[in-house]
Amino acid sequence: MNYINVFKSFVKADVKVLSMHIINDLKEIPDTLKDPVVTIGNFDGVHIGHKALFHQVIEKAESIDGTSVVITFEPHPINVVNSNKHFPLITLYEQKVELIDAAGVDTLICIPFTREFAAIPARAFVKEILCDLIEMKAIVVGQDYSFGRKREGDISLLKGMAATLGFEIIISGWIEIEGHRISSTEIRNLVTGGRVEEAKKLLGRHYQVRGTVVRGRDRGARLLGFPTANLTLYDELCPKTGVYAVTVEHDNNKYKGVANIGYSPTFHEGRIGVEVHIFDFEKTIYEQPIRLNFVRLRNEKKFSSPESLAAQIRRDVEKARELLSSE
């Protein structure tokens, strides 16, 4: 069976201007790649460990005058194979593409992940896709790498096929921070626990969410003296409820502010929301996209009156300005 036929073109998200070549249809590959060195994975979060893999791919590609290639999947395989349980992502496709591009990779191949793709045997994936079609010269993988139907493929299988098919295997070592192995699962747990500073160490950057500014209840400016932008989030993984210092990216500019994620207990809101007070900012940005990068301040709590809440916000703003002074 020719397993290439299970692929369909995938329309990429709207992203920033990129230097990296993006391939969403495997029919484009034969005329675009020279001596590819590849790594394959979901790369959710594009954390420090992932970037180490990319660095090895780039180094190897440069040594043979080849092309550095990252192969990933959209949507995340878990959300296809286990459709009864939604898997919140650290980075949606748009941000993942931007981060892989920023790492200096030449080419990204994004394969639409379907149940048909999940059924491809590991040997067929290596032979037909990686070798016959992509014509890879080397592959960089982690020590526990597995792939193919029911994860039947592993490093042992790759080694067994390498000599016959003519590719090199490079096995990357673990990347650890403070004695802990970096993983997307660990980062996901840190973010949902509100421990965004610890997540930053593993990501190599602040955790970020993206959203569109929508109209709120106008309480920030009217009742509290602090105008806020209310967000509808694109992201699936939201930090724990609480108050955060944030840097705010809008229209290629960066600002500072303080954000609240929560249920507005002082006003008995009852539904979760994200709102941000941007320092020294007077623009109207309804229906426009912004990005928030998080630094934790405190837990959300209920106040006895709007006046008490406003006093606390003033303290939050002062502390946030101090925390963000070096950003």
C-alpha atoms as one frame of an Amber mdcrd trajectory, in Angstrom:
protein
   0.000   0.000   0.000   1.228   3.515  -0.797   0.704   5.359   2.472   1.483
   8.762   0.960  -2.066   8.778  -0.399  -3.548   9.190   3.098  -2.240  12.778
   3.284  -4.236  15.868   2.410  -3.087  19.472   2.173  -3.143  21.336   5.471
  -3.852  25.077   5.559  -1.520  26.726   8.043  -2.586  29.339  10.559  -1.922
  33.026  10.062   1.568  33.596  11.460   4.238  36.282  11.425   6.527  36.679
   8.427   8.849  33.670   8.561  12.237  32.805   7.091  11.507  29.082   7.386
   9.944  27.134   4.510   6.662  25.476   5.517   5.381  22.386   3.718   1.808
  21.271   4.308   1.489  18.913   1.332   3.920  16.031   0.880   3.628  16.387
  -2.887   5.776  19.524  -2.581   8.728  17.701  -1.057  10.737  16.137  -3.919
  11.635  19.487  -5.496  12.319  21.465  -2.314  14.721  19.592  -0.043  18.449
  18.885  -0.306  20.005  16.151   1.860  17.468  16.505   4.688  18.395  16.016
   8.335  15.163  15.541  10.269  13.657  15.332  13.702  10.044  14.339  14.325
   7.617  15.094  17.146   4.656  17.048  18.452   6.952  19.635  20.066   4.149
  21.025  22.234   5.601  24.015  24.079   8.783  24.101  21.967  10.743  23.931
  25.232  14.488  23.903  25.900  14.703  20.167  25.228  13.054  20.565  21.828
  15.380  23.438  20.957  18.373  21.226  21.773  17.102  18.681  19.231  16.676
  21.427  16.637  20.223  22.637  17.309  21.611  19.154  16.631  19.576  18.911
  13.429  20.895  22.284  12.254  24.505  21.389  13.110  24.326  18.082  11.257
  22.651  19.653   8.230  25.322  22.349   8.041  28.073  19.710   8.221  26.780
  17.976   5.068  25.519  21.132   3.324  21.991  19.801   3.755  18.593  21.029
   4.917  17.449  21.077   8.553  13.904  19.725   8.761  11.410  19.523  11.615
   8.390  17.250  11.069   5.352  17.813  13.255   1.622  17.061  13.250  -1.617
  19.017  13.380  -3.875  18.468  15.251  -2.080  16.904  18.211  -2.244  13.091
  17.833  -3.766  12.570  21.291  -6.779  14.689  20.306  -7.328  12.438  17.279
  -6.588   9.001  18.704  -8.361   9.708  22.018 -11.204  11.933  20.838 -13.187
  11.422  24.062 -10.647  13.377  26.083  -9.467  16.845  25.082  -5.756  17.500
  25.514  -4.960  21.180  26.247  -1.961  22.420  24.302   0.876  24.582  25.635
   1.374  26.150  22.220  -1.187  26.279  19.468   0.025  25.779  15.902   0.606
  29.479  15.167   2.995  29.969  18.091   4.696  26.607  17.560   5.542  27.586
  13.985   6.949  30.940  15.090   9.131  29.332  17.762  10.510  26.646  15.427
  11.293  29.354  12.895  13.061  31.406  15.572  15.284  28.387  16.334  16.787
  28.687  12.847  15.294  25.594  11.197  15.245  25.608   7.375  12.036  23.687
   6.735   8.939  22.657   8.691   6.801  19.801   7.428   3.389  19.795   9.101
   1.533  16.539   8.495  -2.246  16.557   8.994  -2.773  13.903  11.676  -5.745
  11.647  10.981  -6.848   8.196  12.062  -5.645   6.945   8.672  -2.187   8.354
   9.384  -2.216   6.825  12.878  -2.701   3.387  11.265   0.494   3.569   9.192
   2.973   0.858  10.298   6.276   2.219  11.586   8.321   0.462   8.893   6.140
   1.899   6.133   6.502   5.401   7.581  10.307   5.126   7.588  10.570   3.514
   4.132   7.888   5.326   2.146   7.751   8.748   3.802  11.114   9.445   5.423
  13.364   7.639   2.937  11.606   7.282  -0.434   9.796  10.627  -0.355  11.761
  12.974   1.918  15.061  11.170   1.216  16.439  11.912   4.672  20.173  11.543
   5.227  20.019  11.584   9.037  17.453  11.611  11.836  17.878  13.110  15.318
  15.756  11.513  18.061  15.492  11.415  21.835  16.415   8.337  23.841  12.813
   7.202  24.293  11.591   8.032  20.794   8.680   5.962  19.489   6.474   6.334
  16.426   4.095   4.646  14.021   0.991   2.553  14.557   0.531   1.891  18.283
   4.058   3.280  18.839   5.535   0.098  17.422   8.539   1.965  16.027  11.533
   2.803  18.207  15.276   3.393  18.043  15.928  -0.340  17.654  13.732  -0.451
  14.549  15.466   2.635  13.117  18.878   1.053  13.657  17.724  -2.091  11.914
  16.578  -0.121   8.851  19.394   2.471   8.749  22.075   0.361   7.056  19.740
  -0.921   4.349  18.093   2.426   3.611  21.206   4.551   4.010  20.517   7.058
   6.769  22.310   7.999   9.988  20.739   7.989  13.468  21.772  10.600  16.026
  20.475   9.973  19.547  20.120  13.084  21.674  20.739  12.986  25.429  18.314
  14.194  28.095  18.141  17.892  28.882  17.675  18.557  32.604  17.055  21.708
  34.639  17.909  21.556  38.343  17.969  17.763  38.195  14.580  17.407  36.492
  14.079  16.182  32.940  12.255  18.729  30.792   8.911  17.539  29.450   5.761
  19.068  28.015   3.737  17.284  30.699   5.743  18.922  33.480   5.343  22.356
  31.885   1.616  21.815  31.496   1.304  20.961  35.190   3.332  24.012  36.218
   1.199  26.385  34.141  -2.132  25.026  35.359  -0.743  25.246  38.903   0.091
  28.918  38.433   3.838  28.267  38.747   4.694  30.257  35.637   8.167  31.234
  36.843   9.133  27.569  37.100   7.585  26.924  33.687   9.735  29.733  32.293
  12.907  27.833  33.242  11.817  24.841  31.166  10.419  26.840  28.255  13.301
  29.284  28.041  10.753  32.118  27.886   7.652  33.384  29.715   4.479  31.364
  29.190   2.276  33.181  26.695  -1.409  33.216  25.814  -3.049  34.934  22.872
  -6.506  36.348  22.516  -8.822  38.959  21.056  -9.901  42.020  23.049 -13.673
  42.097  23.582 -16.034  44.490  25.349 -16.475  43.822  29.052 -18.731  45.298
  31.753 -16.790  48.581  31.973 -16.143  48.120  35.689 -12.377  48.566  35.504
 -12.344  52.247  34.636 -15.779  53.223  35.972 -15.715  51.587  39.418 -12.064
  50.885  40.103 -10.154  53.539  38.187  -8.203  50.940  36.212  -9.358  50.401
  32.605  -8.938  46.814  31.459  -8.883  44.911  28.195 -11.044  41.783  28.365
  -9.840  38.798  26.366 -11.346  35.877  24.555  -8.474  33.394  24.516  -7.251
  31.384  21.553  -5.103  29.211  23.792  -6.324  26.002  25.405  -3.974  26.039
  28.401  -4.756  28.892  30.771  -2.712  29.554  33.927  -4.316  29.052  37.337
  -6.689  31.770  38.519  -4.887  34.658  40.097  -3.180  37.980  39.454  -0.120
  38.209  37.226   2.365  40.808  36.085   2.438  40.640  32.285   4.177  41.988
  29.269   1.652  42.721  26.529   2.394  42.410  22.818   0.164  44.380  20.460
   0.762  45.533  16.892   4.509  44.785  17.073   4.877  46.838  20.278   5.471
  45.618  23.834   3.842  47.094  26.937   3.666  46.178  30.614   0.629  45.521
  32.746  -1.181  43.459  35.339  -3.711  40.750  34.477  -6.391  38.891  36.375
  -7.540  35.382  35.530 -10.575  34.387  37.515 -14.214  34.618  38.451 -14.386
  38.207  39.800 -15.553  37.023  43.265 -15.962  40.594  44.530 -18.667  41.112
  41.897 -20.076  37.542  42.062 -19.299  37.063  38.370 -19.419  33.258  38.442
 -17.636  32.731  35.120 -13.932  32.751  34.373 -12.447  35.665  32.492  -9.104
  37.184  31.556  -8.604  40.938  31.776  -5.486  43.071  31.680  -4.717  46.627
  32.766  -2.001  47.908  30.420   0.225  50.576  31.929   0.294  54.002  30.259
  -1.927  52.824  27.411  -4.888  54.763  25.993  -5.614  53.112  22.638  -8.937
  51.493  21.760  -8.173  47.932  20.698 -11.520  46.132  20.612 -11.533  43.092
  18.284  -7.738  43.245  17.991  -5.302  40.446  18.929  -2.874  40.757  21.847
  -0.435  38.414  23.565   0.251  38.144  27.298   3.487  36.845  28.860   3.029
  35.904  32.527   4.771  36.545  35.858   2.829  35.377  38.947   1.783  37.927
  41.606  -0.866  36.484  43.923  -3.991  34.335  44.218  -7.421  35.704  43.391
  -9.499  36.632  46.450 -12.761  38.278  47.354 -12.793  41.839  48.731 -15.390
  43.469  50.915 -15.987  46.371  48.527 -14.899  47.817  45.180 -12.823  50.351
  47.149 -10.856  47.567  48.872 -10.317  45.871  45.518  -9.105  49.139  43.965
  -6.599  49.589  46.811  -5.255  46.078  46.208  -5.007  46.728  42.472  -2.875
  49.800  43.179  -0.530  47.571  45.194  -0.545  44.983  42.406   0.331  47.626
  39.830   3.220  48.895  41.937   4.588  45.388  42.435   4.132  44.520  38.754
   6.052  47.615  37.672   8.873  46.551  39.970   8.907  42.939  38.721   8.846
  44.023  35.082  11.473  46.751  35.383  14.058  44.551  33.659  11.753  43.207
  30.946
